[in-house]
Amino acid sequence: MLTHHRVLWPLSFLVALILTRLPFFSETPYTWDSVNYLFALDHFSLSESRPHPPGSPLYILLGRFLNVFMSSGVHALLGVNFFFGWITMVALFFHGKTLINTSAGLIGAFLFLLTPLAWFYGAVTEVYLAAAALSALIGFTLWRALFDASQKWFLFSTLLLGISGGIRTDLMLFLLPLWGFVLLSMGQRVRTAIYASLLLLAIVLAWGWPLVESVGGWEAYLEQADIHIKPFLKSSSWFYGAPLSGHLKMVAKFFLWMVIFMGPLICIVLWRTIKLKIWQDPTFFIQRKRESLFFLFWVGPATLFFLLIYIAKPGYLLILLPPLLLWVAHIIERHWQKKAHQWWVLLLVSLPGVLYLLSPGVKGSEIKLQIDQSESQVQRAVK
């Protein structure tokens, strides 16, 4: 049974990803960021936006490694995304299994497989699927560290947290409060906190020092970051000088994308909240204090950043997807005891994934659609 859980299910997830992702891989880069990531496979230069600051050195290294075995840089970055998708499913499975049981883990992994947001970003050359993978993996290891009182799991999560910064810097910053909460809640000795902090610092320096030196030092790095990042903040966040209308537009995008890409999942959570009448029971969260605070620190920092500072693409939301999927898996497993009922709920929740599969633009036809649209615009302009 142990081998069944540790080997068979991860292998099954691998097969499921092959069947649902490989046939729909894009053959071309997606957005300018994708183009710059491809350029960085040949020549890494932040000053030339290859890629743009703050930089993703470990993501580029993964792409370069796979590029040795792939026919093109596009396929290499798609291979990196495929790996991150598999990691996400495995982490969700084991977290759900630890949280409740094997069935909950399978529900979480299944929902991720058919979530349109994860499906789409798993088929294009973007970095955002790494957010889901590292959020799921770090969330799982920190959960084990907290509830098993395990120093081993905590140090492993520290290693992953440091690595996450080299893939997307914001990932490390968003998950750092959760790491700190677990460290304080475990009641570890000062020595453990020092060891973990030094480990995190060493990993960040391992990728951060060469990154900063590649542009000529810390002042030059900050200058590049200021040139490439601050204009976007000034146009979207009221705290950086954007008009209030621009800030409200950013907030509206956040909620709209949440509804579009995670609507059915959110409906399950809201339905369960209303059914339990949680607002009438002030002891509900007190009785589950550590669990509630864990999930709050997991989703809170990123959510506040998206609402107050910046969010540009739906892919940013992928860091919030693992905790939401685990929450929904918990509800489905606990409320619907009969497997037949669970499958009906899963089919309803997964319906957007089925619609996504049948939508235009999937199966590599996105370029043809853009060309057809451009030709129609030209014809209308001529007329």
Number of C-alpha atoms within 10 A of each C-alpha: 7 7 8 10 14 13 11 13 17 20 15 11 22 18 13 14 20 14 11 16 23 15 13 20 22 24 18 16 20 16 11 12 17 20 19 20 28 24 18 24 21 12 13 22 18 23 18 14 20 23 25 20 22 23 24 25 20 16 22 25 15 16 25 20 15 19 19 11 10 15 10 13 24 23 22 23 30 26 22 24 26 24 17 21 25 22 21 27 29 25 25 32 30 26 27 25 18 15 19 16 15 16 17 28 26 21 25 30 27 20 24 24 24 21 22 22 23 23 21 21 24 30 26 27 29 23 24 23 30 28 26 26 27 27 29 29 24 26 24 24 22 25 25 20 22 24 14 13 18 16 17 13 19 25 21 16 25 24 19 19 24 23 22 27 24 26 24 21 18 16 23 23 15 22 24 18 16 24 25 12 17 23 21 13 14 16 12 14 10 9 9 15 16 11 12 20 13 13 17 20 15 14 20 20 15 14 18 20 13 13 23 19 12 16 17 11 13 14 11 15 20 15 14 20 17 13 13 17 14 13 12 16 18 18 17 26 25 17 13 16 13 16 14 14 12 16 24 16 12 22 19 13 18 21 12 14 16 18 14 13 19 20 15 18 21 18 14 17 17 12 12 16 12 10 9 12 11 13 11 8 10 9 11 14 14 12 10 11 11 16 14 14 16 22 16 13 19 26 20 17 16 21 18 12 13 18 18 18 19 20 22 12 11 17 20 21 23 19 25 19 25 30 22 18 26 25 20 24 29 21 16 24 19 13 12 14 10 10 12 10 13 18 14 12 15 16 15 13 21 20 16 20 23 14 11 17 18 11 10 12 16 16 17 17 13 16 13 11 13 12 11 12 12 12 12 12 12 11 10 9 8 7 6
